[in-house]
Amino acid sequence: MKNMSKKVKMLFIGAIVIIALLLITVIAQIIAIYQKQQTNLAQQEEIARLENEKNYYENQQGDNSDDKGSDSEIIVGENQ
């Protein structure tokens, strides 16, 4: 009887250890997923910022495009 009681206790302790390991694994995965989401969010914000900056500079180029098509020349350092 005592031998059977020890086996049941060992099985019970083993089950608790396995459950504890699974919980630790799940918690670690949840933390990793959260960190990846934060990284992705930061990257999306950076992408949006860079797109806005790109659009700004493209609009600046569009405003100055009239100057590029002109036939006027700028001569530097020549006496007239």
SULQUIDA-V655202 format. One record per backbone hydrogen bond with DSSP energy under -0.5 kcal/mol. NH is the residue of the N-H (numbers start at 1). CO is the residue of the C=O. E is the energy in kcal/mol with one decimal. If there is no record, write none. Layout:
NH:CO:E
NH:CO:E
This chain:
5:1:-2.2
6:2:-2.1
7:3:-1.6
8:4:-2.1
9:5:-2.2
10:6:-2.5
11:7:-2.5
12:8:-2.5
13:9:-2.7
14:10:-2.7
15:11:-2.5
16:12:-2.1
17:13:-2.4
18:14:-2.4
19:15:-2.5
20:16:-2.5
21:17:-2.5
22:18:-2.4
23:19:-2.4
24:20:-2.3
25:21:-2.3
26:22:-2.6
27:23:-2.6
28:24:-2.4
29:25:-2.2
30:26:-2.4
31:27:-2.3
32:28:-2.2
33:29:-2.5
34:30:-2.3
35:31:-2.4
36:32:-2.2
37:33:-2.4
38:34:-2.2
39:35:-2.2
40:36:-2.8
41:37:-2.5
42:38:-2.3
43:39:-2.4
44:40:-2.6
45:41:-2.3
46:42:-2.1
47:43:-2.6
48:44:-2.5
49:45:-2.3
50:46:-2.6
51:47:-2.6
52:48:-2.3
53:49:-2.3
54:50:-2.7
55:51:-2.8
56:52:-2.3
57:53:-2.3
58:54:-2.6
59:55:-2.4
60:56:-2.1
61:57:-2.2
62:58:-2.1
63:59:-1.9
64:60:-1.5
65:61:-0.6
65:62:-0.6
67:64:-0.8
68:64:-0.9
69:65:-1.0
70:67:-0.8
75:73:-0.6
76:74:-0.6
